[in-house]
Amino acid sequence: MTIPNNAERPSSHLNKQVFLPASGTIVALLLFALLAPNAADTLFQHVQGVIVTNGSWFYVLTVTIIVITVLYLGLSRYGEIRLGPDHAQPDYSLLTWLSMLFAAGMGIGLMFFGVAEPLMHFLAPPTAPPETILAVKEAMRTTFFHWGFHAWSIYAVVALVLAYFSFRHQLPLTLRSALYPIIGDRIYGWAGHAVDIFAVTSTIFGVATSLGIGAAQINAGLAYMTDIEVNTANQVWMMAAVTLLAVVSVSTGLDKGIRRLSELNMILAVALLAFILLLGPTVFLLQAYLQNTGAYLSDIVRNTFNLFAYEKTDWIGGWTIFYWGWWLAWAPFVGLFIARISRGRTIREFVIGVLLVPTAFTLFWMTVFGNGAIDLVFAQGESTLADLVNEDASIALFAFLEYFPFANILSVVAICMVVVFFVTSCDSGAMVVDMLCSHGENNTPLWQRIYWAVGVGLVASVLLYAGGLNALQTMTIAAALPFAIVLILAIFGLVRALRVDGFKRDSLKYNVSQTQPSQREDDWRERLHTIVAFPNRDKVDTFIKHVVETAFNTVADEFKKNQLEVEIHHRDKGMTFVVKHGDEQDFEYSVYRRRHIQPEYANAELLSDEDDDANDSVYFRAEVHLREGGQDYDIMGWSRNGVINDIIDQYQKHQHFLHLLR
């Protein structure tokens, strides 16, 4: 497989070939669901029924391949590869990163289904007798299965594909880049536009249906606490208010709006979880969490492949296949968002962060709220809670909180959490769609972000008012089928690209030598002085201008004598030496000035008096960068011949890399 030498990044922010058709498609589907909601619901229900009957095996197989792929990449040698250049560092701290991906990935779902789903499985389990000990165990195993590794693996693999090709190989951060291993540069043509149009449409309707669920839960919570009626008009007004908050958030950007809201909601979620855990049957819940986890892990293979082929039932279509389709339908949105915030992490860090940590927290949440609710019904005889959940799942959380002290305060906190999750889903969805319509760029005009934030709220409100929300939710699930096919191909391309990257890393270990030969007997004294003196900016710039540039020109002349095309580029902070290899990957060797903090043992007197950076305790290095990123070694003070020999060493490794590929 060939990785692109140079990405073709369009200069215009707005990609009209995606923006206009996507907007038109959304309006057309919206009018269909608005003018003929019953016909739309019937059509999409029929399509979903056909998929469940004939394609459920493909959904199960796809999700299985995804889980195996993500675990393999995290545990294999490819786990050391960074989502970005080799020298890249994460853009966000671990807690901020986890908060943002959790808020986008599962927030509203946990608030809505945390109490409702385990109780519903307990009352109507797939195989066990209802409302028995066996039903309790099966309810929690089933809930864990639907909200565990499989769900987060789907998000993770989409994010991995996009982050890898965008940050490491400079392709656009849009869904089209997932197809690069398959169709190459044609991603910049109609095929790429079609994929991004599909992603925009599915994201808008996926987020809109989620917002409909959120509005129903907010309305139900307020009605449970006050005299506010549960009706469509109130939900539309609530949606309008939340959309306004989302517009404010999206206007402030990712680092302020979404980041701050995600951190706030993570704090509220942990506080609410801790409160319920401490005031509920604490020891029982901790025991249940460990036992549920053990049962989930021990049955994961059997449950993964269980299609009820011998016990014909509608249960799997209404639950498991529905969930797999739902996670797949949400994957373009959540995956692209996770990719956007994951630059600089290694694949192993990414897999642990996206797969293991959120799964552990999600399953603990389901245990505390789900097992807690089942315990109230099964052990304490509170059948009223079960009746309320059967009648209206949206009030499950608030009905459950009534059994705890400070119930009104807890309900207010829960409503605030739903609102914030609502806002973060809306503004992160708007940000993702804006990127899809802007060649993957995030620094876009404000009107574009506001356009999509308002659009999401408008679509959700219109569908909610017209009764077409169920039809579009069903359509979203059905749309997961073609995306699943594309995703399988993208996974194949990712593994091939990582194999190439693995060869490159192997080649860098081949005949490694970063020691330069001396020209004079006292050269080593010059190098030692340079190392301990912590040179300033001017000294490094002078070294690059005179020594490195001379070495580049000398080597370039020799390459040209061997009929090879060479380019030398002057950069803002250094220089780049490029040897063209036609269809094969070009060789790039750069030297950049990099700023670093002085160690405490540094002798400040060794810094020159004219050094303006002395007071800031910084120094500079002349660091070597290859196409994969910084190699973390300094050539400052090397002789011209030393630099020349290092270029030749790295070129020899590159030739070995090309040999491994052939």
Secondary structure, DSSP 8 states (H G I E B T S, - for coil): ----SS----S-S--HHHHHHHHHHHHHHHHHHHH-HHHHHHHHHHHHHHHHHHHHHHHHHHHHHHHHHHHHHHHSGGGG-BSS-TT---SS-HHHHHHHHHHHHTHHHHHHHHHHHHHHHHHS-SSS-TTSHHHHHHHHHHHHHHHSHHHHHHHHHHHHHHHIIIIIT---SSGGGGGHHHHGGGGGSHHHHHHHHHHHHHHHHHHHHHHHHHHHHHHHHHHHHSS----HHHHHHHHHHHHHHHHHHHHH-IIIIIHHHHHHHHHHHHHHHHHHHHHS-HHHHHHHHHHHHHHHHHTHHHHHH---SSS--SHHHHTHHHHHHHHHHHHHHHHHHHHHT-TT-BHHHHHIIIIIHHHHHHHHHHIIIIIHHHHHHHTT--HHHHHHHHH-GGGHHHHHHTTSTTHHHHHHHHHHHHHHHHHHHHHHHHHHHHHHTTTT-S---HHHHHHHHHHHHHHHHHHHHHT-HHHHHHHHHHTHHHHHHHHHHHHHHHHHHHHHHHHHHHHHTTT-------SSTTHHHHHHHHHHH---HHHHHHHIIIIIHHHHHHHHHHHHHTT--EEEEE-SSEEEEEE--TTS--EEEEEEEEEEE--TT--GGGS-TT-TTGGGTEEEEEEEEETTEEEEEE-TT--HHHHHHHHHHHHHHHHHHHHHH-
